[in-house]
Amino acid sequence: MTIRPIPPRPSLEFDRKQAKALLDALRAGDPAALARFRASHPRFRDAAPGGRGLEQAALHDAQLVIAREYGSASWPRWKQFVEARMLDSAGRAAALIRAAFTGDMRKATALLDAEPTLAEHDLYTACVTGAAARVARLLAGEPALARRRGGPLDHEPLLYACFSRFLRVDRARATGIVEAVRLLLQHGADPNVFYVLEEEDGGRWQQFPIYGAAGIANNPELTGLLLAAGADVNEGKPEPPPGAVARALGSEDLYHATEFADTTCLRLLLDAHPHRGRVSYALARMLDFENPEGVALLLRHGADPNLRVEWMHDRTHLHRAIAYGRTLPIIRMLVEAGGDPNAADDVGETPLGYAVRQGRDDAAALLRAAGGDDARVTDAERVAGARARGDRATPGGPIDPDLLCNAACRNDAAEIRRLVAAGADPSAPGGLDGTAPIHWAAWRGQYEATKALVEAGADIHTLNRYDSDALDMAMHGSQHCHDPFGGMAMKLPEEITHGDYPAVAELLIAAGSRPRKRMLFGSDAVKEVLRRYGVPDAE
């Protein structure tokens, strides 16, 4: 709630001085300063005059109070707002475009709410915001603008339109953006124009409008419009040769279109006849989700269930489905499409061996009926399977940690407790990437699973391959985990609705996790938890 009015020309220098004065007053015992802290700072809500903890108040705490008195959630967000207000109109338009293009929709929406005319500043802002009437007027006066690079990112107008995240968050603007794309195509825009995304690790990726339409926006009308205009579903890549490694088979549009429960855009892409190898590769991503309809769709269009992904232990899609705990209907579809129950991964394990090791009798029976060779199942796999089923008469042998990881994804605390009671190690790394079960639970915001693992003695301090512990994973997942099974996708942070990340963070801190020195990431709700423990916002 806004307590003080925002001045026409706000000043960060003035506010920093105000924050310092407020902190000095608090330390001097000023009741008014304490009242302001109690009203605006979660860490000091119950503070009493001269009470314990007031001496720990720091400048960043006072800055948070100042920001919230202006109605802003944090000092970094207030700083961002002030810096945007101080730009000229061209600078504010550029900031709007960058925010909408990269998915910072809080900033993009705030800029437009404060200054609605920014939507029509120029052709590029009009394409990003769906101001189709403005696009029509500009193209009528100069049709060549449809292919002219410009704007803050030096892209053609079609790219600004197709990668605008307003397509995801604002139905009215999405309708305008689709109309803007229609106008651009009618005036000669190239549906296969692209820009190059350069990543910190040196990777360079061509980003096409069809990817923005289908893989990010998941907008069937826009996807169909681009395909009808000649957009290349293979994104300019030649047909891969037989036996090409999986890394060479990806296409952004097809791969990311598998991340949505609604498969309409995926169907449109598949009907455009992508290379079979690219369809096969997309099946790997689809198997991250429990989506039988999507799996069936890819298989009908020729996906190979025996494609091996070399950086995932040379496992086939059938291996992957079992390791990730996909349900029997999905496994059956893969088998009926020719999935080999005897294919060996890089350590010699077969899909049948995986099913036996996990105690999945239904899947094992299906694989045996399809020709799975019991002679290739090891004694260790049989012992692990028996113990996974709770057979205490079978001595020795570890329980497959994938079972704990899959239960953590499902938030199945009862199954976690059963597996631990049967002898499963709650800290053993599992999954295709060797991640501990508590990391799987925390990253997905699965409170009951996290609690069951903590109670079972899981190591909350163990680090994964990203040098992150369980609390780090909860913070990161609150902003990036869009699906408890499939993980990261091309959606926006605001679209994360599953799990209870604040409760997971509280649980882990209570169990001994040390809060970070700075809040580099996390949802607003998780950051509020961390503020109560004295963690400052990172500017």
N, C-alpha and C positions, 0 to 999 in steps of 0.2 A: 504494500500500500504506500502510495506517495505521501510523504509528510511535508516535504518542501518543494516549491515549484521549481521547474527546470528553467534556468535563465536563458534568454535569447542567445547568448554567447557564453556557454559554460566554459570553465577554465579548470584543467586538471591541476595546475600549479596552485590555484586558490584552494581546491579541494584537498590537496595534500597538506597544505598548511592548516586547514580546518581539522583534518584528521589528527595531526600532531597536537593541536591545541586540545582536542577532545580527549586524547590519550593522557595528556598532562593533567587535565581536569579530573579524569577518573582516578589517576594515581594520587591526586591531592585530596581525594575523598569527596568530590563534588556530587551531591545527590542527583542533580540534573543530568550529569554525565552518566552516572550509573543507570538512571532511568532510560536513557537513550540506548545504552548497551543492552539492557534487559529487553527492550522493545524490539530490537533489530538483529541481535546476534544470538544464534542458537546455543552457543557455549555459555552464555551469561544470563540465560532466561531466569534462573533461580538464584542469581547472585545477591548477596546481602551486603549492606554497607560494612566495609572492613572485613568482608568475608574472605575465606580461603580461595585462592585461584585468581583473584583480581590482580595480584602482583605479576601474574603470568601474561597479562594482556599485552599485546604488541601492536606496532603500528599497523600491520595488516588487518588486525581486528578492528581498529578504529576506521580504517578505510572501508571495510565491509559495512560498518554502521552508516557511514556517509553515503555509500552507494545505495543502500536499501532505503535510506530516507528520501532519495530521489526516485525510488520505485524500481531500481535495478536489482537483479538477483545477486550480483557480485561486483567487486571492484573491477576485475578485468572486463566484464560486460559493460559497466559504466564507462570505462576508459575507451572501449571500442565505440560506444555511442558518441562520446564527445569528439573523438577523432574524426568520425564520419560527419558530424555536424559542422566541423570546421573546414571541410572540403568545399570547393566550389561546385556548381551544379554538374559539371562534367566529371569531377572526381566522385561525386555521390552516385552518378549513373554508372560509372565504372565499378564502384564498390558493389552496387546492386547486381550487376552482371556477374562479377566474380563470385559473389555469395550464392546466387541461384545456380551457377554452373558447377560449383563444388559441393553444393548440398548444405550450405549454412543458411537454412531457411529462416531461422530466427532473425538473423541479421537482414536477410533480403526482405522479409515481411515487415520488419521494423522500419526499414528505409522507405518502403512504399507507403506504409501507414502514415509516416510523418510527412511524406511528400508524394501524393498520388501522381502528380504530373511527371515524375521520373519515368513512368512506364512508357511515355512517348518521347523521351529525350531525343532518341535517334532510332535508326532502323534496328540496331543491335539490341537496345533495351526493349523495343517493341516486340522483337522476336522472342526474347527471354520471357517477357511478361504476358504475351498473348494479346497485345494491342493490335489486332488484325486490321482494324480500320486504318490505323496509322501506317501499317505495312502496305496496305493497298494504295494509299495516297502516294507514298514515296515511290513505289514501283511504277505507278501510272506515270509519274513525272520522269522517271529515269529507270527503265527496265534493267539496265546493266547492273544496277545495285544488287540484283539477286545473286550475283556471283562475285561481288567485290569483297575482298578481305578487309577487315578493319576491326574497330572496337578494341577494348583493353587486352584481348587475347590474340588479336590479329587472326581471327577466323572468318570464314564465310558465314553469312547469316543463317544458313540452314543448320550449321553446327550449334550455334547459340540456341536455336529453337529446340532441336532434338535432344540436347543435353541439359535443358532447363529443368531443374527439379520442381518447378511449379507444376509440371506434368503430374507429379505424384501427390502434391498437397493441396491443390486448388482446382476443383473441377471446372469452374468458370474460366479460369485462365488456361487450363488445359485445352478446353474447346477452342479458345482463341489461338493458342499455339498451333493446333492442328490446322486451323484455317490459314494461319500465316505460312505454314509449310506448304499447303496447297497453292497459295499464291506464289511462293518462291519457285516451286516446281513449274508452274505455268509460265513463269518468266525466265525459265532456262537454268534454274539451279541444278547442280549435279548431285543426284542422290548418292553417289559414291565418293563424294569429297571426304577427306579425313584430316584429322590433326594427329600429331605424334605426342604421346604421353611418355615423358622421360622420368624413370624412377631412380631413386637414390642408389640402387644396386647396379645401375648401368643399363637396365632393361629399357627397351624402346618399343612402344605398342601403338599401332595404328588404331585410331578410334573413329568408327564410322557412324553415320546417322542411324543406321538400322540397329546398332548396339544400343544407342540411347533410347530408341523407341521401344524395342522389345526386351532388352536385357536390364534396363534401368527403370524406364517409365512403365513397362508392361502395359502399353497402350495399344490395343488391337487396331483402332482406327488409324493411328499414326503408322503402325507397322504395315498394315495393308496398303496405305497410301504410298509409302516408300517402295514397297515391293512392286506395286503396279507401275511405278515410275521407272523401274529398272534397278532398284537397289540389289546389290550382289550379296546373297545370303552367306557366301563364303568369304566375304570381306577382302576380295582381291587376291586371295591365296590360291595357288594352283592345286590341282588334285594331288593328294599325297600318294607316293608310290606304295605298292604292297609291302607290308612289313615295316612301315615307317614307325618310329618310336612315338609314344603317346604325346611327348612334349611338342611334336610338330603338328598335332592334329587339332589343336584348340582354335576356336573362333569365339570372339567375345559375345556376339549376339546369341548364339545357340547355347553356349555354356551357361550364361547367366539367365537365360530364359527358363532354365530348369529350376530356378530358385523360387518360383511362384507356384502356389497351389492351383491357381487358375492357369490352365495350360493353353488358353486361346492363342496367345502370341507364339508359343512354341509350335502349335499346330500350323500356324501361318508360315513360320520359318521352314518347317519340315515339308510342307506342300510346295515350297520353292526349290526343292531338290538339292539340299546341301550334299557335299561329298560324304560318302558313307563313313569314312574314317572320322570325320568331325562329329557325325551323329554318335558313333561308338564312343568317342571321347566324352561327349556330353552326358552319356549314361553314367560315367563315374560320378559326376556332380549330382545327378538325379538320385543316386543311391545314398547320398548323404541325408536324404529326406525320406520320410515314410509316405510315398506318393505312388501307389500302385497304378493309378491312371497314367501318370507321367512315364513310368517305366514301360508300361504296355505300349504307349505311343511311340517311344523311341525304338523299341524292339520291332514294331510293325514297319518302321521306316529303315530297318536294316542294321540297327546297332548290334555290334558283335559282343556277346556276353563273355567271350574269352580274351578280349583285349587286355593286355598286361600294362600296368603303369609302373615303369621301372623304378621311380623314386618311392614307391610304396611297396617295397619288398617284392617287386615283380609279381604281384598278386593280380588275378583276374577279377572281373566284375563279380563273379560268383563268390570268390573269396571275400571280397569287400562286403557284399550283402550279408554274409554270415557274421563276419567280424563286427559289423556295425549293428547287429541285432535286428535286421530287417525281418518283417513278418513272413510267414510261410507263403502267402499268395505271391509275393515278389520273388522269393526263391524259386517257386514253381515256374513262374514265367521265364526266368533266366534259364532254367533247366530245359523247358520245352522249346526254347529258342536255340538250344544246342550247347548250353553251358556245360563244360566238362567237369564232372565231379572228381576226376582224377588228376587234374592239372596241378603241378607242383609249383610252389612259390620258391623264393631264393633259399629257403632252408628245408625244402622238400616236403612241406605240408600241403595236403590237398583240401579242397572244400569239405569233403567228407570227414577228414581228420579234424577240421575246425569244428564242424557240427558235433562230432563225438566229444571233443575236448570241452565244449561248452555245455554238454549235457542236453543238447537239443534233439531229443529222440524223434520228434516229428520231421525235422529237417533231415536228420540222418537217414530215416526211412525213405524219404523222398529221393535222396541222392543214391541210396542203394538200389532203388527201383530203376533209376536211370543209368545203372551200370557202375556205380561207385564200388571200388575194390576194397573190401574189408581187410585184405592182406596188407594193404599199404597204411592201415591205421596202426599207430604204434601203441605199445603197452602204456606208455606215459600219457597218451591222449585218452585212452580208456579209463585210466585211473583218475585223471583230472575230471573227466565227465562224470564218473561215479560220485566223486566228492562234490562236484557242483550240484548234483541232484540231492546231496545230503546223505549219501551212503557212508555212514561212519565205519561200516565193517571193512571198507576198502582203505587200507593204511597208506600213508605217504602220498607224495605228489602234490604239487601246487594246483590251486584252482585258477582257471584262466582269468587273468585280470580284466580282460575285455568284458566279462560278465558284470563286474562291478562298475566299469565305465558306462556300459549301456544302461544299467540300473540308475546310475547317477544322472544320465541324460533324461531318463523318464521320471525322475524325482520319486523313484520307488524305494522308499526307506525300508519297507518291510523286506524286500528282496535283498537289500544291502545287509541288513541285520542277519538274515538267513545265511547268506554267503559267508559273512564273517564268522558266524557261529560254526559253519562247516569247515572253517580253516582258511578262508581267503585272507590275503594280506591287504589291509585297507590302504596301504601306501604303495603297493606295487604298480609300476607304470604299465599302461595298457593302451589299447587302440592302435591305429596304424602309425601314430607318431610318437608313441611311448610317453603319453601324458598320464599323470597320476589321477585316480578317480576323483579326488577332492578338487582338482583343477577343472575337470569336466563339470562337476556339480556347481562350483562357484562361478565359472564363466557363463553358465546358463541361468544363474540366479535361482537354482533349485535349493530352496531353504531346507526342506525336510531331508533331502539327500545329504546336504552338507552337514546338517546336525547329526545324522546317523553316522557319518564318517568320522566326525570329530569325536563323538562318543565312543567310537570303535578304536580310537587312538591313531587315526591318520595323521601323518606329519604335515602340519599346516605351513611349515617353513621350507619344505623341499622346493627346489627351483626346477622349472621345466626348461626346454631348449631355448626359450626366450628370456631366460634369467628372471622369471616372474614367479612369485609365490601365489598362494590361494587368494589373498586379498587383492593382489595386483590383478588376478584374473577376474575377480568379481567387479572391480572398478572398470576394467577394459570391456568386459562383457556387457555391462550396463549401457554401454555406448555403441557396441559393435555386434553383439550376438542377436541376430534377428530371428533365429529359430532354434529351439532347444535341441533339434537334431541336426539341422544343416549349418548352423553357425552364421558366419559372416555372409552377407549378400549385398546387393546394390540398393538396399532400402535406406531410409533415413533413420537417425537415432531416435527420433520421435515415434517411430513405428514399432519400437520394442515394447511389447505389452505383456510378455510372459514373465514369470518368475517374480521373486521378491528380493531384488539386489540390495536395498538398504538393510533388510533383516539379515541377509547373508553377511554383509560387511560388519554389522554389529556383532553377530555371532563370532566371526573370526577374530575381531579385536578383543572380545571378551575371552576368547580362548588363547590369547597371547600374541596375535599378529601385531606387529608394530606398524602404526600408520605411517604413510609416506611423508617425506619432508615437504613435498610440494604436490598439489593436485594437478597432475598433467592430463588426466582424462577421467571420465566418469559422468554418469547422468547427474542431473541437478539433485535428485533425491539422495544419491550416494555421496555427492560432494557435501550435502548438508550434514550427513552423518559424520564425515571426516572433519568438518568445521567444529563439531562439538568436541572433538578430540584435539583441537588446536592446530590442525593442518591448514596452512595458508593456501590461498589460491595462487596459481602461477600466472604471472602477467605475460 
